[in-house]
Amino acid sequence: MSGLIVRRRVAKISNEIRVPILTESRPIVLVTGANGFVGRHVVRALARQGWAVRRAVRSASGNGDEVLIGSVGAATDWRAALAGVEAVVHLAAHVHRPNEEREVELYRAVNVEGTLHLARCAASAGVRQFIFVSSVLVLGRSTDGRAPFTENDSLTPRGVYGSSKAAAETGLKALAGNGGMRITVVRPPLVYGAGARGNFQLLARAVKLGIPLPFAAVRNHRAVLSVENLASFILQRLSRAEASFDVFLLADEEQVSTPEFIRRLAKAAGAGSRLFPVPTALLSAVFRISRQQDAHDSLLGSLELDVSKAASTGWRPQIGLDEGLRLAMTGPADDA
């Protein structure tokens, strides 16, 4: 591999774009969403493996080599960010959240049009590898009553976020047939780790506060993925990807029930798991009446993944569930 490292200095040429000053030889990887939860962990892992990491950011943090790109969309100017780049890890996205139906156009603009525009610009700039972190939601929210999801399942997304990721995947697959850039799509389930937000943050907070949780009677199986394991797979793909387009499901080795996950989380936090049983049918009714479909699916439903394809590449999760939860509860969240 060849490329150029960008030191901390940048030359400003407009309000939105800064041209990096190139100094010494090392392969450059551009990471979008570098200041986010996953991005911070991925940036650290890439730097440890000798990559020169260029961060595409919306606002300067003063932490590392950065290129300001403003918002991600169909009109984003990626020229400065892509100069001399060997690979792109695309993490930036408008994330899954409640009431997403109110922001359909924003999800499409960022997650679909923004992703495909970046990929086309990367291909034109001679980038050799493009890794897109999608979501298992492109296949649905639950595996209740069916076999675990596989990479061969048809796209059946649920929700606006899942639909936007599925549309981006479809566009990337079409793009992969038109050039030499290798594209890898990664579909993770819930990603947890130090600094994680969303459902994991809420659950961790409840456990730390000792709030009693009514999930002791739930009997499901759910895949999760530590951010360290996600980062390790991205590193492997950067060194081994060969197909013009490939898709992988990822998860930790253990796919456990909601109450078991809470017990393990509590142990990692040094707290007690205050679980008590409530009939699952009653919990389900409460979630549905309160229109909390996301909470219903993520806490009561099963989401099992067949990760044999990722295993067939020689990749294995670097850490187990207990270690991942320990790092999530005690590890650094903000340093990069």
C-alpha positions as CSV (number, residue, x, y, z in Angstrom):
1,M,0.0,0.0,0.0
2,S,1.1,3.6,-0.6
3,G,-0.1,7.0,0.4
4,L,0.7,10.1,2.4
5,I,0.4,11.0,6.0
6,V,-1.2,14.3,6.9
7,R,0.3,16.0,9.9
8,R,-1.8,18.2,12.3
9,R,-1.3,21.3,10.2
10,V,-3.9,22.1,7.6
11,A,-4.1,25.0,5.1
12,K,-7.5,26.8,5.0
13,I,-8.8,27.6,1.5
14,S,-12.4,28.3,2.2
15,N,-14.9,28.3,5.1
16,E,-15.7,24.6,4.4
17,I,-12.5,23.0,3.0
18,R,-9.0,22.7,4.3
19,V,-6.2,21.2,2.1
20,P,-3.9,18.9,4.1
21,I,-0.2,19.6,4.1
22,L,1.4,16.2,3.0
23,T,4.6,15.3,4.7
24,E,5.7,11.7,4.8
25,S,4.9,8.3,3.4
26,R,2.2,6.1,4.9
27,P,-1.1,4.8,3.7
28,I,-3.9,7.3,4.3
29,V,-7.4,6.2,5.4
30,L,-10.2,8.7,5.4
31,V,-12.7,8.1,8.3
32,T,-16.1,9.9,8.1
33,G,-18.0,10.3,11.4
34,A,-14.6,10.2,13.1
35,N,-15.7,12.2,16.1
36,G,-18.6,9.9,16.8
37,F,-18.8,7.0,19.2
38,V,-17.7,4.3,16.7
39,G,-15.4,6.7,14.9
40,R,-13.3,7.5,17.9
41,H,-12.6,3.8,18.5
42,V,-12.0,3.0,14.9
43,V,-9.6,5.9,14.5
44,R,-7.5,4.6,17.5
45,A,-7.4,1.1,16.1
46,L,-6.3,2.3,12.6
47,A,-3.6,4.5,14.1
48,R,-2.3,1.6,16.2
49,Q,-1.9,-0.4,13.0
50,G,0.1,2.2,11.2
51,W,-2.5,3.9,9.1
52,A,-2.3,7.7,8.6
53,V,-5.8,8.6,9.7
54,R,-7.5,11.6,8.1
55,R,-10.7,12.7,9.9
56,A,-13.6,14.1,7.9
57,V,-15.4,16.3,10.4
58,R,-18.1,18.9,10.4
59,S,-16.3,21.1,13.0
60,A,-12.7,21.2,14.0
61,S,-11.8,19.5,17.3
62,G,-8.1,20.2,17.2
63,N,-7.4,16.5,17.9
64,G,-5.5,15.0,15.0
65,D,-5.4,15.5,11.2
66,E,-8.8,16.9,10.1
67,V,-10.5,18.1,6.9
68,L,-13.7,20.1,7.4
69,I,-16.4,18.9,5.1
70,G,-19.5,20.4,6.6
71,S,-22.6,18.3,6.1
72,V,-22.7,15.0,4.3
73,G,-24.9,15.1,1.2
74,A,-25.1,15.0,-2.6
75,A,-23.2,18.3,-2.9
76,T,-20.4,17.7,-0.4
77,D,-17.0,18.6,-1.8
78,W,-14.7,15.7,-1.0
79,R,-11.7,16.7,-3.1
80,A,-9.4,17.8,-0.2
81,A,-10.5,14.9,2.0
82,L,-9.8,12.3,-0.7
83,A,-6.4,13.6,-1.9
84,G,-3.9,10.7,-1.8
85,V,-6.3,8.4,0.1
86,E,-5.9,4.6,-0.1
87,A,-9.1,3.7,1.7
88,V,-12.3,5.1,3.1
89,V,-14.2,4.0,6.2
90,H,-17.7,5.6,6.0
91,L,-19.3,5.9,9.4
92,A,-21.1,9.2,9.2
93,A,-24.9,8.8,9.1
94,H,-28.1,10.3,10.3
95,V,-28.7,7.8,13.0
96,H,-31.7,5.8,14.1
97,R,-34.0,7.6,16.5
98,P,-37.6,7.7,17.6
99,N,-40.1,9.5,15.3
100,E,-37.8,9.1,12.4
101,E,-40.8,9.3,10.0
102,R,-40.7,13.1,10.4
103,E,-37.2,13.2,8.9
104,V,-37.5,11.0,5.8
105,E,-35.9,13.5,3.5
106,L,-32.9,14.1,5.9
107,Y,-32.3,10.3,6.2
108,R,-32.3,10.0,2.4
109,A,-30.1,13.1,1.9
110,V,-27.4,11.9,4.3
111,N,-27.6,8.1,4.4
112,V,-28.4,7.5,0.7
113,E,-27.4,10.4,-1.5
114,G,-24.5,11.4,0.8
115,T,-23.1,7.9,0.9
116,L,-23.3,7.3,-2.9
117,H,-21.8,10.7,-3.7
118,L,-18.9,10.0,-1.5
119,A,-18.4,6.6,-3.0
120,R,-18.5,8.0,-6.6
121,C,-16.0,10.7,-5.6
122,A,-13.7,8.1,-3.9
123,A,-13.7,5.9,-7.0
124,S,-12.9,8.9,-9.2
125,A,-10.1,9.8,-6.9
126,G,-8.5,6.4,-7.2
127,V,-9.4,5.1,-3.7
128,R,-8.9,1.3,-3.6
129,Q,-11.1,0.3,-0.8
130,F,-14.4,1.6,0.6
131,I,-15.9,0.2,3.8
132,F,-19.5,1.2,4.5
133,V,-20.9,0.5,8.0
134,S,-24.6,-0.2,7.4
135,S,-27.0,-1.9,9.9
136,V,-28.7,-5.2,10.4
137,L,-32.0,-3.3,10.3
138,V,-31.8,-3.6,6.5
139,L,-33.0,-7.2,7.1
140,G,-35.6,-6.4,9.8
141,R,-35.9,-5.9,13.5
142,S,-36.5,-9.4,14.7
143,T,-35.8,-13.1,14.0
144,D,-38.8,-14.3,16.1
145,G,-40.2,-17.4,14.4
146,R,-37.5,-17.7,11.8
147,A,-33.8,-18.8,11.4
148,P,-31.0,-16.3,12.1
149,F,-30.4,-13.6,9.5
150,T,-27.7,-14.4,6.9
151,E,-26.0,-12.2,4.2
152,N,-28.1,-14.0,1.6
153,D,-31.5,-12.9,3.0
154,S,-33.4,-10.4,0.9
155,L,-33.4,-6.8,2.0
156,T,-36.6,-6.3,4.1
157,P,-35.8,-3.1,6.0
158,R,-37.9,-1.8,8.9
159,G,-38.2,1.9,9.5
160,V,-36.9,5.0,7.8
161,Y,-33.3,4.4,9.0
162,G,-33.2,0.8,7.9
163,S,-34.7,1.7,4.5
164,S,-32.1,4.4,4.0
165,K,-29.2,2.0,4.7
166,A,-30.7,-0.6,2.4
167,A,-31.0,1.9,-0.4
168,A,-27.4,3.0,0.1
169,E,-26.3,-0.7,0.0
170,T,-28.2,-1.2,-3.3
171,G,-26.6,1.8,-4.8
172,L,-23.1,0.8,-3.7
173,K,-23.6,-2.7,-5.2
174,A,-24.4,-1.1,-8.6
175,L,-21.4,1.2,-8.3
176,A,-19.0,-1.7,-7.5
177,G,-19.6,-3.1,-11.0
178,N,-18.3,0.0,-12.7
179,G,-14.8,0.4,-11.4
180,G,-11.8,-1.0,-9.5
181,M,-12.7,0.2,-6.0
182,R,-13.5,-2.7,-3.7
183,I,-16.6,-2.1,-1.5
184,T,-17.3,-3.9,1.8
185,V,-20.6,-3.5,3.6
186,V,-20.7,-4.3,7.3
187,R,-24.1,-4.9,9.0
188,P,-23.7,-4.7,12.8
189,P,-26.5,-5.1,15.4
190,L,-26.4,-2.9,18.5
191,V,-22.8,-1.7,18.9
192,Y,-21.8,-1.1,22.5
193,G,-18.7,0.3,24.1
194,A,-17.3,3.3,26.0
195,G,-19.1,6.4,24.9
196,A,-22.1,4.5,23.3
197,R,-25.4,6.3,23.3
198,G,-29.0,5.3,22.6
199,N,-30.5,2.1,24.0
200,F,-27.2,0.9,25.5
201,Q,-26.6,4.2,27.3
202,L,-30.1,4.1,28.8
203,L,-29.8,0.5,29.9
204,A,-26.3,1.1,31.4
205,R,-27.6,4.2,33.3
206,A,-30.6,2.2,34.7
207,V,-28.2,-0.5,35.9
208,K,-25.8,1.9,37.6
209,L,-28.7,3.6,39.3
210,G,-30.0,0.3,40.6
211,I,-33.4,0.8,38.9
212,P,-35.5,-2.4,39.1
213,L,-36.1,-3.8,35.5
214,P,-39.1,-6.0,34.6
215,F,-37.3,-8.4,32.2
216,A,-36.4,-11.5,34.2
217,A,-39.1,-13.6,32.4
218,V,-37.9,-12.6,28.9
219,R,-36.7,-15.6,26.9
220,N,-35.0,-14.3,23.7
221,H,-31.6,-14.3,22.0
222,R,-30.0,-11.1,20.7
223,A,-26.8,-10.4,18.9
224,V,-24.7,-7.5,20.0
225,L,-21.2,-6.3,18.9
226,S,-18.5,-4.6,20.9
227,V,-17.0,-1.6,19.2
228,E,-13.6,-3.2,19.6
229,N,-14.7,-6.2,17.6
230,L,-16.2,-4.0,14.9
231,A,-12.9,-2.0,14.7
232,S,-10.9,-5.3,14.4
233,F,-13.0,-6.5,11.5
234,I,-12.7,-3.2,9.7
235,L,-8.9,-3.5,10.0
236,Q,-9.0,-7.0,8.7
237,R,-11.0,-6.0,5.6
238,L,-8.6,-3.2,4.8
239,S,-5.8,-5.7,4.6
240,R,-7.7,-8.6,3.0
241,A,-10.6,-7.4,0.9
242,E,-10.5,-8.9,-2.6
243,A,-14.1,-9.0,-4.0
244,S,-15.4,-5.9,-5.8
245,F,-18.5,-6.0,-3.5
246,D,-19.0,-8.0,-0.3
247,V,-21.4,-8.0,2.7
248,F,-20.8,-9.2,6.2
249,L,-22.9,-9.7,9.3
250,L,-21.0,-9.3,12.5
251,A,-21.7,-10.1,16.2
252,D,-19.9,-11.1,19.4
253,E,-19.6,-14.8,19.9
254,E,-22.3,-15.0,22.5
255,Q,-25.9,-14.1,21.6
256,V,-27.7,-13.9,24.9
257,S,-31.1,-13.0,26.3
258,T,-32.1,-9.6,27.5
259,P,-32.0,-10.5,31.2
260,E,-28.6,-12.3,30.8
261,F,-27.2,-9.2,29.0
262,I,-28.4,-7.0,31.9
263,R,-26.9,-9.4,34.5
264,R,-23.5,-9.3,32.7
265,L,-23.7,-5.5,32.2
266,A,-24.4,-5.1,36.0
267,K,-21.4,-7.3,36.8
268,A,-19.2,-5.2,34.6
269,A,-20.5,-2.1,36.3
270,G,-19.9,-3.5,39.8
271,A,-23.6,-3.2,40.5
272,G,-26.5,-5.6,41.2
273,S,-28.9,-6.6,38.5
274,R,-32.3,-5.8,40.0
275,L,-34.5,-7.9,37.7
276,F,-38.0,-9.0,38.4
277,P,-40.4,-11.0,36.3
278,V,-43.4,-9.6,34.4
279,P,-45.2,-11.7,31.8
280,T,-43.7,-11.0,28.4
281,A,-47.2,-10.6,26.9
282,L,-48.0,-7.8,29.4
283,L,-44.7,-6.1,28.6
284,S,-45.4,-6.4,24.9
285,A,-48.8,-4.8,25.4
286,V,-47.4,-1.9,27.3
287,F,-44.8,-1.2,24.7
288,R,-47.3,-1.4,21.9
289,I,-49.9,0.9,23.6
290,S,-47.2,3.4,24.3
291,R,-46.0,3.1,20.7
292,Q,-42.5,2.1,21.7
293,Q,-41.9,-0.4,18.9
294,D,-38.1,0.0,19.0
295,A,-38.0,-0.7,22.7
296,H,-40.3,-3.6,22.2
297,D,-38.2,-5.2,19.6
298,S,-34.8,-4.5,21.2
299,L,-35.8,-5.7,24.7
300,L,-38.3,-8.5,24.1
301,G,-37.7,-9.8,20.6
302,S,-34.9,-12.1,19.3
303,L,-32.3,-10.9,16.8
304,E,-30.0,-13.7,15.9
305,L,-27.3,-13.5,13.3
306,D,-25.4,-16.2,11.4
307,V,-21.8,-14.8,11.4
308,S,-20.2,-17.9,9.7
309,K,-19.3,-15.8,6.6
310,A,-17.2,-13.4,8.7
311,A,-15.6,-16.4,10.5
312,S,-14.8,-18.0,7.2
313,T,-12.4,-15.1,6.4
314,G,-10.3,-16.0,9.5
315,W,-11.7,-13.2,11.6
316,R,-12.8,-13.9,15.2
317,P,-14.0,-11.5,17.8
318,Q,-11.0,-10.1,19.7
319,I,-12.8,-10.0,23.0
320,G,-15.8,-11.7,24.6
321,L,-19.0,-10.2,25.9
322,D,-17.8,-9.8,29.5
323,E,-14.6,-8.0,28.5
324,G,-16.5,-5.9,26.0
325,L,-19.0,-4.8,28.7
326,R,-16.1,-4.2,31.2
327,L,-14.4,-1.9,28.6
328,A,-17.8,-0.2,27.9
329,M,-18.3,0.6,31.6
330,T,-14.7,1.6,32.5
331,G,-12.8,2.4,29.3
332,P,-12.1,5.8,27.8
333,A,-15.0,7.3,25.9
334,D,-13.5,10.5,24.4
335,D,-9.9,10.2,23.7
336,A,-8.9,9.6,20.1
